[in-house]
């Protein structure tokens, strides 16, 4: 009698990948796929739970270059332009925009830094004494077209505070606003003239501009952190979506 052996397991077609991909993982063989949204792992460690990258450094640079072109198109002359960064996140963004303007238009636009802490409208009610940030305004703003630069705009209160602070340095001819991310939830009638990305969010979420190596030097990314546990306060402060 002839004994029948078990049939051999089916072989994969030639050229087919041999590593398995877990559904929804987006990776195979330990390679993660990424795009302009920056879905790769943060340098130096894994990402925290409940956070997602909405802009990586490439996307941020692309958005700031587009904003620089829009500044050239909307302003008859760049000579009166004065970029004023709201710390902390607005500082590296304003410097990148200034570099872009020098590249595409050959004009050196001054960059200032304006702390809005003392002009916040919640200091009396909260009783807080937040630490002051640096202010560096190389010249007065009289007759200049001031472009306020912030990383994340939400309620509009930080922009309002910046406009109040700006008046201590003169009387600008006009004020325009750049926001890398506009997350909505406006409480004041503040318009953003140049937006890098409109990002619908929930109030409990926190949007952060951060550096891949810590601080705000080098490559940057914008991250959305998930909602805090039930009952936790929404601790959104200036530069973090106010």
C-alpha positions in Angstrom: 0.0 0.0 0.0 1.3 3.4 -0.9 1.2 6.0 2.0 0.1 9.5 1.0 2.2 12.3 2.5 0.6 15.6 3.7 0.6 18.2 0.9 3.4 20.8 1.1 2.4 24.2 2.4 1.7 26.7 -0.4 4.6 28.8 -1.4 4.4 32.6 -1.8 4.6 34.0 -5.3 8.0 35.0 -6.4 8.8 38.6 -5.4 6.1 38.7 -2.7 7.1 40.1 0.7 7.7 37.5 3.3 7.2 39.8 6.4 3.8 40.1 7.8 2.1 43.5 8.5 -0.2 43.8 11.4 -3.5 45.4 10.2 -3.4 49.2 10.8 0.3 49.2 11.8 1.4 50.8 8.5 4.8 49.1 8.6 6.4 46.0 7.5 9.7 44.5 8.6 10.2 47.3 11.1 10.0 50.1 8.4 7.5 52.8 9.2 5.9 54.7 6.4 5.7 58.5 6.6 4.5 61.5 4.6 4.3 65.2 4.9 2.2 64.6 8.0 5.3 63.4 9.8 4.0 60.0 11.1 7.5 58.6 11.9 8.8 58.2 15.4 10.3 61.2 17.2 14.1 61.2 17.3 15.4 60.0 20.6 12.4 58.0 21.7 8.8 56.8 21.1 5.9 59.1 21.0 3.6 59.5 23.9 0.2 57.8 24.0 -2.6 59.8 22.5 -0.5 62.2 20.4 -0.3 62.6 16.7 2.0 64.6 14.4 0.1 66.9 12.0 3.0 68.8 10.5 6.6 67.5 10.3 9.6 69.8 9.5 9.3 69.4 5.8 5.6 70.4 5.9 6.4 73.3 8.2 9.1 74.6 5.8 6.8 74.3 2.9 4.0 76.2 4.7 6.4 79.0 5.7 7.8 79.4 2.2 4.2 79.7 0.9 3.5 82.3 3.6 6.6 84.2 2.5 5.3 84.2 -1.1 1.9 85.5 0.1 3.6 88.3 2.0 5.4 89.4 -1.2 2.1 89.2 -3.2 -0.1 91.1 -0.7 2.4 93.9 0.2 3.4 96.4 -2.5 6.8 96.9 -0.8 8.6 94.8 1.7 10.7 97.7 3.0 8.1 98.7 5.7 7.7 95.0 6.8 8.6 94.2 10.4 8.3 90.6 11.6 7.4 90.4 15.3 7.5 86.9 16.9 5.4 85.9 19.9 7.6 83.7 22.1 8.3 80.9 22.3 7.1 79.2 19.2 6.8 82.3 17.0 10.6 83.0 17.2 12.0 80.2 15.0 9.0 80.6 12.6 9.6 84.4 12.1 13.3 83.7 11.5 12.5 81.2 8.9 10.1 83.5 7.2 12.7 86.3 7.2 15.2 83.9 5.6 12.6 83.0 3.0 11.9 86.6 2.1 15.7 87.3 1.7 15.9 84.3 -0.6 12.9 85.1 -2.9 12.9 88.9 -2.8 16.4 89.8 -1.7 15.1 92.0 1.2 16.4 91.8 4.8 13.3 92.1 7.0 13.9 92.8 10.7 12.7 90.3 13.3 11.7 91.3 16.8 10.5 89.3 19.8 7.5 90.6 21.8 6.5 89.1 25.2 2.7 89.3 25.8 2.7 88.0 29.4 1.9 91.3 31.1 -0.9 92.0 28.7 -2.9 88.8 29.2 -6.5 89.4 30.2 -6.6 86.5 32.7 -3.8 87.6 35.1 -6.1 89.4 37.6 -8.8 86.7 37.5 -6.3 83.8 37.9 -4.0 85.4 40.4 -1.0 83.8 38.5 2.5 85.3 38.3 3.7 83.7 35.1 7.4 84.0 34.3 8.3 86.8 31.9 9.7 86.0 28.5 12.3 88.0 26.6 11.4 91.0 24.5 13.8 92.1 21.8 12.5 94.9 19.6 15.5 96.3 17.5 13.6 99.5 16.5 10.3 101.3 16.9 7.3 100.2 14.9 6.1 103.7 13.8 4.9 103.6 10.2 5.9 100.0 9.8 3.7 97.1 8.6 4.1 94.8 11.6 3.5 91.0 11.0 2.9 89.2 14.2 4.0 85.6 14.1 2.6 82.9 16.4 2.8 79.1 16.3 -0.7 78.1 17.3 -3.7 80.4 17.3 -7.0 79.5 19.0 -9.1 81.9 21.1 -7.3 85.0 19.7 -6.5 86.3 23.2 -2.7 86.0 22.7 -2.9 88.0 19.5 -5.0 90.7 21.2 -2.4 90.9 24.0 0.4 91.2 21.4 -1.5 94.1 19.7 -1.7 95.9 23.1 1.9 95.3 23.8 2.9 96.5 20.3 1.4 99.9 21.0 4.1 100.5 23.6 6.7 100.5 20.8 5.0 103.1 18.5 2.1 103.4 16.1 2.4 100.8 13.2 0.9 101.6 9.9 -0.8 98.2 9.8 -0.8 94.9 11.6 -1.0 91.5 10.0 -1.0 88.1 11.6 0.7 84.8 10.7 -0.4 81.6 12.4 1.4 78.4 11.6 -1.7 76.5 12.9 -5.2 77.9 13.3 -7.0 75.4 15.6 -10.3 77.4 15.8 -12.3 78.0 19.0 -12.1 81.8 18.5 -13.4 83.9 21.4 -12.4 87.3 20.0 -12.9 88.7 16.5 -9.2 88.1 15.5 -8.5 87.3 11.8 -5.4 85.4 10.8 -4.0 86.8 7.5 -1.6 84.0 6.7 -2.3 80.5 7.9 0.0 77.5 7.5 -2.7 74.9 8.3 -6.3 75.0 9.5 -6.7 72.3 12.0 -10.1 71.4 13.6 -9.5 70.3 17.2 -11.5 69.6 20.3 -11.1 72.0 23.2 -9.6 69.4 25.4 -6.7 68.7 23.0 -3.4 70.6 23.1 -1.5 71.6 20.0 2.3 72.0 20.4 5.2 73.2 18.3 8.3 71.4 19.4 11.8 70.5 18.3 12.8 67.0 17.5 16.0 67.4 19.6 14.4 69.3 22.4 13.8 73.1 22.5 12.9 74.9 19.3 16.2 74.7 17.5 16.7 72.4 14.4 13.9 70.4 12.9 10.4 71.1 14.2 7.0 69.4 14.3 3.5 70.2 15.3 1.9 67.6 17.6 -1.7 67.2 18.9 -2.0 65.7 22.3 -5.2 63.9 23.2 -7.8 65.1 25.5 -6.9 65.1 29.2 -8.7 62.7 31.7 -12.3 63.6 32.6 -12.3 66.5 35.2 -8.9 67.8 34.3 -8.6 71.5 33.4 -7.9 72.7 30.0 -4.4 74.2 30.5 -4.0 76.0 27.2 -1.6 78.9 27.6 -0.1 81.6 25.4 1.9 80.0 22.6 0.0 76.8 23.0 -3.2 77.7 21.2 -4.5 80.8 22.9 
